Amino acid sequence: MKKVTLALLGAAGLSLGAPLATAATLNVGISGDPASLDPARVTGGVWEEDVLRDIFEGLVAIDAQGQIIPGVATSWETSDDGRTYTFHLREDARWSDGEPVTADDFVFALRYQVDPKTASNYAHRLYPVVNAQKINAGEAKLDTLGVESRDNGHTLVIQLEQPAAYFLKTLVLPFGYPIPEHVVDDKGDKWSQPDNIVVNGAFKPVRWISNSELDTVKNPEFHDADKVSLEGVNYYPIEDKNAGISRFRAGELDILRDFPAARYQWLEQQIPDAVRITPSLGSYYYVFNLRDGSPVADKRVREALSLAIRRDIISEKLLDGAVTPSTSLVPPGVSNYTPAAQPGLEDDMDTRMNHARELMKEAGYGPDKPLNLTLRYNSGDEHQRIAVAVAAMWKPLGVNVEMRNSEANVHYSDLMQGDFQVARAAWISSYDDAQNFLQLLSAETNNYGDYQNDEYSELITQSDRELDSDKRRDMMQRAEKMALADYPLAPIYTYAARNLVKPGLSGWDNNALDMHASRWISIKASQ
């Protein structure tokens, strides 16, 4: 049996010897309005995870460097066969109403996530757990889920169907958060509204004006509250990043999560001390709807469209060199993994365009018989600029593009319902594993284009169960190469984490996952 016991890191991430912090409220510009504060009812947006990370704490948490540390669990063991995880919970974990957080709350939460009535976007993340997939499909009862509370609620045991090498890393995501059963029983679906919500994280929501502002205050019941410097965090959904820059420069924001890549060089000249940019594990791509009746259900059309995209122009000209052109789904930088390139993308542009024209002709399209396509993207100047550029790149193929944009939560809701032809999508990894990207083409929730390939899915399933890291890597590389050759998506660029951070803040560390918990942040007192 493998045992892991990590020392509690307290205020790890705060600089030693830093000036005393003021009891201040942090103002953060995020990329969209959360769909909900219920961990089972969010869409999976980075902005939602930013908020939920501050108001909930799972079995494990992250430090300022993005590394896993103890959360509600102080230690855990993994069985030799990799199928049983045993977590030992801290005795001082409390809900914001003073009630204890126990293993029973995690059992309730995990069942709640896989209950088909909940329709959680994270349910598939729990499929490694015994009976989770059957329960989610309505084929088994909730109480058969492989989770168990022991020792009067001080121990949680999770049983997996098969080994899943990545499983522990995923528990930092919202599906791994506890949910207060006593509040859900009392308030029902309204339990997560600010007037009702009970949380166990460092901060507690107190006011939410949709699409405008979400305010939180420090949670005195949080087990590490004495080491939390901030009195609260206010989140402002800002989809217009240029407006976000203006608000940051005016002093309205202490942090702006993401700024337009095209403003990178200008910002470096104007406010260099505030610019934080670092390579990150994220992919920006266009997804194709492969469902019957879609004009891009034809592989020849998808291949042609991908070949015609000038990724170098987008990265260097439109986005100021702040991102890297991408030819794969999995970005460079993932541990123990070398991404595969989509076929044809390494050829010179003339060769690509000639082949793209041939493919479109074979599919029955060309200048005399144009293909009319709808391209969807979520609101934001950068997304619009890319969409306009790509539409121009497709024009020589005889493709006419109608562009549609919507707010982020509406956009991704439409994608999940398959209501699109071609759409902007992106994935920012919450854990360092290629599986986090490859599951996008096999999972039910985020497989927006409905890509179906049994051999691919089987390789992903096998790799999930493989404990030998080299064998597992080889399986995933084969799977990615196979999928990219089907052109279910067109990779565009690899993200760099782009943030504006007020120089007076302490406890914000750049990390490849671009995950930042406000509990580590403090604001230096004025000198």
N, C-alpha and C positions, 0 to 999 in steps of 0.2 A: 504494500500500500504506500502510495506517495503522499507525504504530508507537506502542506504549505502553511507556514505561520509567518505572517509578515508583521514586523513591528509597526505599531501605530505611528504614523508619520506626523500627526498633529498639524502644525502649520507649514508643512513642507511646501516649498514654492515661494514662501516669503523670504526676502533677503535678510540674512543675518546682519544686525547692526543698522537696519534701515530706520529712518526717523519714525517717531510715533505717528500713527495714522489718525486722521480725524474720523469722527463718527459720522460718515457721510453716506449719501445715497448715490449709487452708481447709475449713470444713464447710458443705456446701450441701444444702438440702432441695429435691429435685426432685419433679416431679408423678407419677412412676411409675417402675417398674423397667424398664430397657432389655430389649427382647426378645433382644438379642444385642449383642456388641461388634464383630461383623462388619458393615462398612458396607453390605453387600448384603443383610443379613438383619434389619434393623430395620424397624419399622412406619411410621416417619416422624413419631413423636411428638416434640414439642419437647424433652421431657426426654431423649430419646435423642440428639438433636442437641446438646444441652448437653454431654453426656458425650463424644461422638465428636469434637466441636470441640476439646476439650482434649487428646485422645490421638492425633489424626491431623491432618495438615496437607495440604491440596490444592495445586493449582497456584497458587491465590490464597487469601488468608485475609481476615480482617476485623480492623480496629483497634478500639479501645475505643468509638469513635463509630459502629461498625457499617458503616464504609466499606471497600470492597475495597482491599487492599494486596497486594504480592507475597507469595507463599507459597514453595512449592518452586520456582516460576518467578520469576526476577528481572525478566523483561521478556517481552513478547509482541507479535506483529504480527497484524493482521487484513487479509486481502486486500481489494481494492477492491470485489469482488462480495459480500463478507460471508460467503463459504463456507469459507475456509481460515484456521485459527488456528495460529500457530507460537509455541510456548513455549520459552524458553531457561531451562534448569534450573540452579540453583546447584550449585556443586561441593562445598559443605560439607554437603549434605543427607545425613543418616545415619539408618538404622533404629536402634532401641534396642539391637540386638545388634552395632552397629558397622558393618554392611554398608551400602554406599552406596545411596541412593535414586536410581534412574535413570528415564529415560523408559520403559524396559522394564517397570518396575513399574506405571506408569500404563497402558500397553498391556494388561498382564495384568489389571489391575483393571477397566478399561472393558469388556474382553471378558467378564470374570467377571460383571459386572453385567447384561449383556444375554443371557448364556447361559441358555436356558430351563431348564436343570437347576438353576440357582441359585434361580430363582423370586424374583428381587429385586423389592421393592416400588418401587424407584427406576428400574427398567429403562426405563419410558416417558420418563423425563427425558432419555434418550440417543437417543430416536427421531430428533432432527434430524441425528444423525451418519449418514454413509453406511452403509447396510445394517443399521443397528441394529434397526429394526423387523422386517425380514425374518429376521434371526438370532434374535430373541426369539420369533418365531412358528415357528421351526424350518425356515425356508425358505432359509436361506443358512448358509454355514460361518463359524465364529468368526473365521478369519483374513481374512475379507473386510471386517471392520469398518473404517471409515475413520479409523484411528489408526495412526501410524507413529513408531517410534523412529529418530532419526538422530544423526549425530555421536557415535558410541560412547555413546549413551544420554544425551547432554547436551541434546538437542532433541526435543520432542514436537510432531508435526503432527496436527491434528484436521481432517478434511474433513467438511463438512456437506452434506446432500442439497440443501438450500435455505438461504438466509439465515435466521438466527434472532436477532432483535435482542436477545433476553433471554439468550442462551446463556451468555455470560461470567458474568453475575450468578449463574447457577445453580451454578457450579462450586464455590461455598462449601458446597454440600450434600454429604452423605456419598457420593453416587455419584461425586463428583469426587476422592475420596481414593485414594491409592495403596494397593495391597495387596501384602504381601511374598510373592512367588511361591515363594521358597525355603522359607518356613515352611509355606505351604499344601501344597507338595509333600511335606513331611516329616510334617506333623500332620493333613492332611486337614481334615475338617469341625471338628475340635477345635482348629484353629489359633488361634481367637480366645478360647479359655478363658484365664483369668488366668495359669495356669502355663505356657502356651505362647505367648501373644500377643507379637508384636513390632510396635511402633508407630513413628511418626515425628513425633509431636506433642510438646508441651511436657511432658506427663505420661504415665506408664506405669502401667497397672493391675497391682496386686499381690495383691488379695484381693477376692472378690465373694461375699457371702452373699445369695442371692436374696431379694428383697423386704425387705431389711434394710439393706445397706450395700455400697458399692463404693468401695474405697480405691485411690488412685493415689499415686505418688511422682514427683518431678521426674525428667525424662529427661535425663541428662547428655549424651546424644548429639544432643539437639535443637540446631539450628544457632544459636539465639539463647538458649541456656541461661543464659549469664552475665547476661542481663537479666531472667530469670525469678526473682522474689523468693520465691515460695512453695516450700516443700519438698514439698508434696503437696496433693491435693484429695480429700476424702472426700465421696461423694454418698449421700444418704439418701432413698429413695423414700417420699414422704409424700402419700398421697391424701387423708387427712383434714387439710384445711388449718387447721382450728381447733387440732388437735393440733400442727401445724407452728408456729403462732403461739406456743403454750405452750413448745415446745422452743426457739424463737428467744428468747423473753423469759427463759428459764432459762439462756441462754448456751450451749446445745448446738449452735446453728447460727449461722454468720456471715451467711448469706444464705438467705432463703426465697424460692424461685421461685414466685411467684403466691400470693396470699392471697385469701380470700373477699371479694368486693366488698361484701357486707353488713357487713363489719367495718371498712370504710374510715374512716368518721367516728370510730369508737371508737379505732382505731389512731392517727389523727391527734391525738387528745387524749392518748393514753397514751404513745406513743413517736414523736412527730412527726419527730425527726431520723433515724429509721430508715425511714420510709415513702418509697418511690420509686414515683411513679405518673406515667405519661406516655402520651399518645395513641399507639396502635400500629396496625399493619396486620394486623388479625385480625378474623375473623367467627365468631360463635357462631350456630348454626342447627340446626333439626331437619330431617333428611333423610327422605324418603319412599321406601319400597321400591316401585318401579314394575313389578316383575316380575309375570308372569301369576299369578293366584291371590291376590295381595295385595289386601286391602280398600282400600288407598290407590292401587291401579293406576288407579282412576277419578279423572280430573282434577277432577271436580266435588267430590269428597270432599276432595282435597288443597287446592283453593282455599278451601273452607269452613273447613277447619282452620286455614289460614294467616290468613284474615280474622278469626277469632275470638280470636287471641292478642293480649292487651293488653300490648304491648311497653313502654308507658310505665309500667305498674304494675310490671313485672319490673325495669326499669332504676331507677326512682326509689324504689319501696317495698322490693322484695326485695333490691336490690343497692346501696342507699344512694347512688344518684346517681353511682356510680363508673364507670358504663359509659353508652353512648349507644344509644337504640333504633335498630334497623336495619330498612331496607326493601329492602335489596339484598344481593347476594352479595359484590361488591367493596366494601370499606369506603372511606369518605372518606379523603383524605390520600395516595392513590396518585398518583404523579407523572403529570401530563398526562392525567388521566382524571376524568370525572364519572360516578359510578355511576347506573344506572337504578333506578327504584323498581318493586317488584312491583305489578302492577295491583290497585287497590282499597285498598291500605294507607294511602293518603293521605286516604281518605274518613273521615267521622266514625264513631264506634263504632256508633251506632244503625243507620246505613246499612249498615255492614259486617255486623252481626249479622243484619239482615233478609235480606240477600243470602245469607249463609251458611246460614240456615235453608231458604231456597228451594232452594239447591243440594243440600243434604242430602235434602230431600223429593224432588227430581228423581232423586236417586241411590237412592231407596227407603228412606231412613232417617229416623228421628224419635223422639220420646219413646215412641211405641207400638211402634216397631221399632228398638231401639237398635243402634248399631254398637259392637262389642266390639273394642278395639284394644290392642295391646301396645306400650308405650313403653319403650325401653331407654336407659339412661344409664350412664356410668362412675361409679364410687364417688366420693363427695364431697358435702359438705353443700350446696354451691351448686347442683350439678346436681340434687340431690334436691328442693330448695326450688322450683326452676324447674319441674321435672316435676310436682310436686304442684299448683302454681299453674296450669300449662297444662291439666292434667287437669280442674281446676275450671272453667276457661274454656270447655272443650269440652263440659262436662256439659249446658248448655242446648240443645246441638245434638242431644242424644240419643246421646252418645258415652260409653261406659264404658271406662275406661282401667285396664289392668293394668300395673303398673310393675315393671321388672326392672333390677337394677344388677349390675355386675361390675367387676373391676379393669380399669384402662385397657388393658393389653395384650390381655386377653381380649375386652374390649368391641370394640376396633377389629379384632381378628381376626374376630369374628363379623360385623361390618359388611362386611368385605371378602369374606366368604363369602355375603353376602346373607341372613344369618340374623337378620332383624328385620322389623318392620312400619314403625314410626316410631322414629327414634333420634336422640339428641343427637350432634352432630358439631361440629367447629370446625376452622378453618384459620388458622394464624399464619404470615404470609408470611416467607420467608427471603430475599426480594429484592423491591425496589420496582418492581413491574410488575403491571398488572392480569391479565396472562396467568397469573400464579401462582394466582389464584383461579378464573379461567374454565376452566382445564384440569381442574378438579375434576369438571366435567360432561362431559368428553370422554375423559379418560385412563382406562385400564383399571383402574388400581389404586385410586384414591381416588374413583371414581364409584360410591359405595356403593349408591345407589338404582338403578343401571343405566339412567340417563337416556339415551335414544337419539333424536337429532335430526340427520339428515344435513346439513341446511342450517346448523345451529349448528356442527357439527364442521367443515364446509367454511370457514365464516367464521373460526373459530379457526385453522385451518391456513393460510389466506390471510394472516391478521394476523401469524402467526409469521414469515412469509417477507417481509413488507413492511418495507422500510427507511425509508420516509417516515413519520415519527412521527405526523403528523396523520392520514394515511390509515389507519395502523395503529390509532390510537385510535378512529376512526369505526367501523371494522370490529368492534372489540371491544365498543363500546357497543351496536351493533346486535345482536350476539350475546347479550350479557347481557339486553337487553330481551326478545329472543325467548325465551330460556330461562326467565326469570322468569315469563313469561306462561303457561308450561306447569306451573308450580308443582311442580318436582321437589324443592323444599325450602321451608322457612319461615324466613326470616331472623329473628333475635331481637335480637341486639345486636352492637355494634361494640366490640371489646376496647379496654381501656386496659392497658398493661403495669403489673402490680402486683407489686412486690417489696419485701421487707424486707431492708435492707442495714445491717450494723453500722456505726455512724458512724466507727469506727476503720479502715475500709477505704479504700484509695486505688486509683484506676484503674478504678472502675466508673462509666461514663457512661450516662445515660439515652439511649436511641435508639429510633426508631420500629419497628425490626425486633426490638427486645428480644433482641438477640444479644450475648452477653458471653463473651469468652474469658478464662479464668483466668490466662493468661500475663501479662495486663496488671495484675493485681490484686496489691496488697501490703497488709500489715497493719502499721500504724504501731506503732513501739516505745512501750512505756509511758513516760509522762513522769515 
